[in-house]
């Protein structure tokens, strides 16, 4: 009913904005100790995005879409690195160090 009247770009932009607002709300309402878990899960999601971005950069011709895929590749790489750093920190907190 509404699909024929709406612009696909605006629909995708609205979904993105809703996802950002929902994520911001969830993290802002969570306890400080749970935020590390959010970052860890976000790192895993970024890994999935990273695989799609690598495929897009490799397959697309030069242009706007390839540039956006490369930007997604950089952002997802930062998310993966942050997730790995948080995971290392959490693992080091629970492992016992013998003197």
Secondary structure, 3 states (H helix, E strand, C coil): CCCCCCCHHHHHHHHHHHHHHHHHHHHHCCCHHHHHHHHHHHHHHHHHHHHHHHHHHHHCCCCHHHHHHHHHHHHHHHHHHHHHHHHHHHHHHHCCCCC
